Amino acid sequence: MIKNNHFIKQIHAFNELYSKLNIQIQNICIKQLKMIKANDLNTNQIDTLREQYQLLLKQI
């Protein structure tokens, strides 16, 4: 019976660690998605600036 209780405690500890790891992975994924969104916004702004620059060059 003692071995069984020890095994159950190990399973609970494993499940707790797995849960914490899962949360960390989710947080990393959320951060990566935010970075991708920010990069997309920056790319769009750069494209807009290029277009404006080209228009200015045509006017000169």
Phi and psi in radians as a Rosetta constraint file:
Dihedral C 1 N 2 CA 2 C 2 CIRCULARHARMONIC -1.127 0.35
Dihedral N 2 CA 2 C 2 N 3 CIRCULARHARMONIC -0.738 0.35
Dihedral C 2 N 3 CA 3 C 3 CIRCULARHARMONIC -1.077 0.35
Dihedral N 3 CA 3 C 3 N 4 CIRCULARHARMONIC -0.670 0.35
Dihedral C 3 N 4 CA 4 C 4 CIRCULARHARMONIC -1.117 0.35
Dihedral N 4 CA 4 C 4 N 5 CIRCULARHARMONIC -0.772 0.35
Dihedral C 4 N 5 CA 5 C 5 CIRCULARHARMONIC -1.113 0.35
Dihedral N 5 CA 5 C 5 N 6 CIRCULARHARMONIC -0.718 0.35
Dihedral C 5 N 6 CA 6 C 6 CIRCULARHARMONIC -1.097 0.35
Dihedral N 6 CA 6 C 6 N 7 CIRCULARHARMONIC -0.740 0.35
Dihedral C 6 N 7 CA 7 C 7 CIRCULARHARMONIC -1.091 0.35
Dihedral N 7 CA 7 C 7 N 8 CIRCULARHARMONIC -0.747 0.35
Dihedral C 7 N 8 CA 8 C 8 CIRCULARHARMONIC -1.091 0.35
Dihedral N 8 CA 8 C 8 N 9 CIRCULARHARMONIC -0.728 0.35
Dihedral C 8 N 9 CA 9 C 9 CIRCULARHARMONIC -1.097 0.35
Dihedral N 9 CA 9 C 9 N 10 CIRCULARHARMONIC -0.706 0.35
Dihedral C 9 N 10 CA 10 C 10 CIRCULARHARMONIC -1.128 0.35
Dihedral N 10 CA 10 C 10 N 11 CIRCULARHARMONIC -0.702 0.35
Dihedral C 10 N 11 CA 11 C 11 CIRCULARHARMONIC -1.099 0.35
Dihedral N 11 CA 11 C 11 N 12 CIRCULARHARMONIC -0.761 0.35
Dihedral C 11 N 12 CA 12 C 12 CIRCULARHARMONIC -1.089 0.35
Dihedral N 12 CA 12 C 12 N 13 CIRCULARHARMONIC -0.749 0.35
Dihedral C 12 N 13 CA 13 C 13 CIRCULARHARMONIC -1.116 0.35
Dihedral N 13 CA 13 C 13 N 14 CIRCULARHARMONIC -0.723 0.35
Dihedral C 13 N 14 CA 14 C 14 CIRCULARHARMONIC -1.090 0.35
Dihedral N 14 CA 14 C 14 N 15 CIRCULARHARMONIC -0.788 0.35
Dihedral C 14 N 15 CA 15 C 15 CIRCULARHARMONIC -1.083 0.35
Dihedral N 15 CA 15 C 15 N 16 CIRCULARHARMONIC -0.654 0.35
Dihedral C 15 N 16 CA 16 C 16 CIRCULARHARMONIC -1.150 0.35
Dihedral N 16 CA 16 C 16 N 17 CIRCULARHARMONIC -0.786 0.35
Dihedral C 16 N 17 CA 17 C 17 CIRCULARHARMONIC -1.113 0.35
Dihedral N 17 CA 17 C 17 N 18 CIRCULARHARMONIC -0.714 0.35
Dihedral C 17 N 18 CA 18 C 18 CIRCULARHARMONIC -1.083 0.35
Dihedral N 18 CA 18 C 18 N 19 CIRCULARHARMONIC -0.721 0.35
Dihedral C 18 N 19 CA 19 C 19 CIRCULARHARMONIC -1.114 0.35
Dihedral N 19 CA 19 C 19 N 20 CIRCULARHARMONIC -0.764 0.35
Dihedral C 19 N 20 CA 20 C 20 CIRCULARHARMONIC -1.114 0.35
Dihedral N 20 CA 20 C 20 N 21 CIRCULARHARMONIC -0.726 0.35
Dihedral C 20 N 21 CA 21 C 21 CIRCULARHARMONIC -1.097 0.35
Dihedral N 21 CA 21 C 21 N 22 CIRCULARHARMONIC -0.729 0.35
Dihedral C 21 N 22 CA 22 C 22 CIRCULARHARMONIC -1.034 0.35
Dihedral N 22 CA 22 C 22 N 23 CIRCULARHARMONIC -0.758 0.35
Dihedral C 22 N 23 CA 23 C 23 CIRCULARHARMONIC -1.110 0.35
Dihedral N 23 CA 23 C 23 N 24 CIRCULARHARMONIC -0.741 0.35
Dihedral C 23 N 24 CA 24 C 24 CIRCULARHARMONIC -1.101 0.35
Dihedral N 24 CA 24 C 24 N 25 CIRCULARHARMONIC -0.721 0.35
Dihedral C 24 N 25 CA 25 C 25 CIRCULARHARMONIC -1.110 0.35
Dihedral N 25 CA 25 C 25 N 26 CIRCULARHARMONIC -0.741 0.35
Dihedral C 25 N 26 CA 26 C 26 CIRCULARHARMONIC -1.072 0.35
Dihedral N 26 CA 26 C 26 N 27 CIRCULARHARMONIC -0.741 0.35
Dihedral C 26 N 27 CA 27 C 27 CIRCULARHARMONIC -1.107 0.35
Dihedral N 27 CA 27 C 27 N 28 CIRCULARHARMONIC -0.704 0.35
Dihedral C 27 N 28 CA 28 C 28 CIRCULARHARMONIC -1.107 0.35
Dihedral N 28 CA 28 C 28 N 29 CIRCULARHARMONIC -0.756 0.35
Dihedral C 28 N 29 CA 29 C 29 CIRCULARHARMONIC -1.085 0.35
Dihedral N 29 CA 29 C 29 N 30 CIRCULARHARMONIC -0.714 0.35
Dihedral C 29 N 30 CA 30 C 30 CIRCULARHARMONIC -1.105 0.35
Dihedral N 30 CA 30 C 30 N 31 CIRCULARHARMONIC -0.767 0.35
Dihedral C 30 N 31 CA 31 C 31 CIRCULARHARMONIC -1.071 0.35
Dihedral N 31 CA 31 C 31 N 32 CIRCULARHARMONIC -0.725 0.35
Dihedral C 31 N 32 CA 32 C 32 CIRCULARHARMONIC -1.123 0.35
Dihedral N 32 CA 32 C 32 N 33 CIRCULARHARMONIC -0.710 0.35
Dihedral C 32 N 33 CA 33 C 33 CIRCULARHARMONIC -1.102 0.35
Dihedral N 33 CA 33 C 33 N 34 CIRCULARHARMONIC -0.686 0.35
Dihedral C 33 N 34 CA 34 C 34 CIRCULARHARMONIC -1.125 0.35
Dihedral N 34 CA 34 C 34 N 35 CIRCULARHARMONIC -0.702 0.35
Dihedral C 34 N 35 CA 35 C 35 CIRCULARHARMONIC -1.151 0.35
Dihedral N 35 CA 35 C 35 N 36 CIRCULARHARMONIC -0.709 0.35
Dihedral C 35 N 36 CA 36 C 36 CIRCULARHARMONIC -1.079 0.35
Dihedral N 36 CA 36 C 36 N 37 CIRCULARHARMONIC -0.748 0.35
Dihedral C 36 N 37 CA 37 C 37 CIRCULARHARMONIC -1.097 0.35
Dihedral N 37 CA 37 C 37 N 38 CIRCULARHARMONIC -0.768 0.35
Dihedral C 37 N 38 CA 38 C 38 CIRCULARHARMONIC -1.100 0.35
Dihedral N 38 CA 38 C 38 N 39 CIRCULARHARMONIC -0.715 0.35
Dihedral C 38 N 39 CA 39 C 39 CIRCULARHARMONIC -1.112 0.35
Dihedral N 39 CA 39 C 39 N 40 CIRCULARHARMONIC -0.706 0.35
Dihedral C 39 N 40 CA 40 C 40 CIRCULARHARMONIC -1.078 0.35
Dihedral N 40 CA 40 C 40 N 41 CIRCULARHARMONIC -0.746 0.35
Dihedral C 40 N 41 CA 41 C 41 CIRCULARHARMONIC -1.099 0.35
Dihedral N 41 CA 41 C 41 N 42 CIRCULARHARMONIC -0.752 0.35
Dihedral C 41 N 42 CA 42 C 42 CIRCULARHARMONIC -1.095 0.35
Dihedral N 42 CA 42 C 42 N 43 CIRCULARHARMONIC -0.727 0.35
Dihedral C 42 N 43 CA 43 C 43 CIRCULARHARMONIC -1.079 0.35
Dihedral N 43 CA 43 C 43 N 44 CIRCULARHARMONIC -0.761 0.35
Dihedral C 43 N 44 CA 44 C 44 CIRCULARHARMONIC -1.083 0.35
Dihedral N 44 CA 44 C 44 N 45 CIRCULARHARMONIC -0.723 0.35
Dihedral C 44 N 45 CA 45 C 45 CIRCULARHARMONIC -1.143 0.35
Dihedral N 45 CA 45 C 45 N 46 CIRCULARHARMONIC -0.713 0.35
Dihedral C 45 N 46 CA 46 C 46 CIRCULARHARMONIC -1.109 0.35
Dihedral N 46 CA 46 C 46 N 47 CIRCULARHARMONIC -0.744 0.35
Dihedral C 46 N 47 CA 47 C 47 CIRCULARHARMONIC -1.065 0.35
Dihedral N 47 CA 47 C 47 N 48 CIRCULARHARMONIC -0.726 0.35
Dihedral C 47 N 48 CA 48 C 48 CIRCULARHARMONIC -1.106 0.35
Dihedral N 48 CA 48 C 48 N 49 CIRCULARHARMONIC -0.759 0.35
Dihedral C 48 N 49 CA 49 C 49 CIRCULARHARMONIC -1.095 0.35
Dihedral N 49 CA 49 C 49 N 50 CIRCULARHARMONIC -0.694 0.35
Dihedral C 49 N 50 CA 50 C 50 CIRCULARHARMONIC -1.075 0.35
Dihedral N 50 CA 50 C 50 N 51 CIRCULARHARMONIC -0.773 0.35
Dihedral C 50 N 51 CA 51 C 51 CIRCULARHARMONIC -1.075 0.35
Dihedral N 51 CA 51 C 51 N 52 CIRCULARHARMONIC -0.766 0.35
Dihedral C 51 N 52 CA 52 C 52 CIRCULARHARMONIC -1.120 0.35
Dihedral N 52 CA 52 C 52 N 53 CIRCULARHARMONIC -0.697 0.35
Dihedral C 52 N 53 CA 53 C 53 CIRCULARHARMONIC -1.090 0.35
Dihedral N 53 CA 53 C 53 N 54 CIRCULARHARMONIC -0.764 0.35
Dihedral C 53 N 54 CA 54 C 54 CIRCULARHARMONIC -1.087 0.35
Dihedral N 54 CA 54 C 54 N 55 CIRCULARHARMONIC -0.698 0.35
Dihedral C 54 N 55 CA 55 C 55 CIRCULARHARMONIC -1.116 0.35
Dihedral N 55 CA 55 C 55 N 56 CIRCULARHARMONIC -0.706 0.35
Dihedral C 55 N 56 CA 56 C 56 CIRCULARHARMONIC -1.125 0.35
Dihedral N 56 CA 56 C 56 N 57 CIRCULARHARMONIC -0.717 0.35
Dihedral C 56 N 57 CA 57 C 57 CIRCULARHARMONIC -1.070 0.35
Dihedral N 57 CA 57 C 57 N 58 CIRCULARHARMONIC -0.662 0.35
Dihedral C 57 N 58 CA 58 C 58 CIRCULARHARMONIC -1.162 0.35
Dihedral N 58 CA 58 C 58 N 59 CIRCULARHARMONIC -0.544 0.35
Dihedral C 58 N 59 CA 59 C 59 CIRCULARHARMONIC -1.343 0.35
Dihedral N 59 CA 59 C 59 N 60 CIRCULARHARMONIC -0.380 0.35
